Amino acid sequence: MILALEPFTEWLIHVFILHFRPKAIAGRLIDPLVSRKHRAHHQDPRDLGLVLVPLRVLRDRAADCGRHRARVSHAATPARSPALATGYALLLTYEWTHFLLHSKYPPAPRLLPA
């Protein structure tokens, strides 16, 4: 199920979080770090420092997930949670592919269509 939903969740995250436009609400500017970094990535797609999800965002989300899992059960480790482990594996695969697309690394000829 997670694999089937991944393209849709990726699209939703990309459209509604990464491309979130800054908004002023009650006099406060709402402009998430990940959205600012993504706008900067579009300005300079070759800057490898802007290609991957910021570590601060990953750390904060992992902490949020750990707190939530701890409330639900005592098994808060990826080894005990196949869904969490699958999510991390999908993120790692996506980030690696995104990194290769924006780097100057030439693909191996055997991976190119004939």
N, C-alpha and C positions, 0 to 999 in steps of 0.2 A: 504494500500500500504506500509506504514512504517513497519508494522509487517511482511509482506512478504519479504521485503528487509533486515530486521534486521540480519538474519544469514549471508548474503553475505557481508553486511557492517562490521559486526564483524570480519569476516574472512579477509577482505581487511585491516582493521585497524591492526589486529594481525600480518599479514604477512608483510605489507609494512611500518607500523609505529613502532609497538612494537619490531619487529625484524630487524629494520633498523640498518645496520652496519655503524659504524663511517666512514666518508669519509672526505678527505682533498680536499677542493675546493679553488683554488686561495690562497693557503697557510693557510687557516682557517679550523680548524677541525669542522665538522658538526656532532654533536652527541646529539640529543634531550634528555631532561631530562626524558621523559616518556620511551624512549628506554633504557637509562642507568638503570632506576629503574626496567624495565622488565627483563633485563639481570641479575640484582642482585636478582630478584625474582626467576629466574631459578636456581641460585646458592644456594639459601636458601628458598625453597618454604614454609617452616613453619614459617618464619619470618612474622608475621601478619602486621608489618609496611610496608611490600613490596607487600601485597596482593591487596590493593585497589588502584585505580587511585590516584596519588598524588593530594592533595587539590590545590596546586599551579596551576596545569594543568587545573583542573576543573574551578578554579576562572578565569584564563586567557581565557579559551574557552567561559565561560559564558559572560565575558566582551566583547569579540569579537562578540559573537552572539548578545548581546544587542546593540552594536554600529551598526552592520549591520541592525538589525530590526529597529533601530531608523531612519536610512536613508530610509528604505522602507516604514515604517508607524510609527505612534505614539503608537502602541500597542506592546510594547516590553516585556510584562509580560507573563509567562506561562499560566495564566488563560485566556488570550486572544489569545493564540496561541496553538491550539490543537497539532500541529506537535511538537512544542518545549516541551510541557508537556508530550507528548508520548515519545519523545526522553529521557527526564529525567526519566520517569517511567521505560523505558527499561534499562537504565544505572543502576538505583537503583536495579532493579531485578537481573541484571547480577552481579553487585558488591556483593550483598547479597549472591547469590549462590556461587560465587567464594570464598567469605570469609568463608562460611560454609564448602566448600570442603577442604580448607586449615587449618581449625581450628580443634581442638580436640573434637568438639561438636558431640556427638553421635546422629544420626537421631532417631526420634521417631519410635518405632516398627511398628506402624500402617502405616507408610510411606514406609516400606520395602515390597517387593513382598513376597507372601506366599510360 
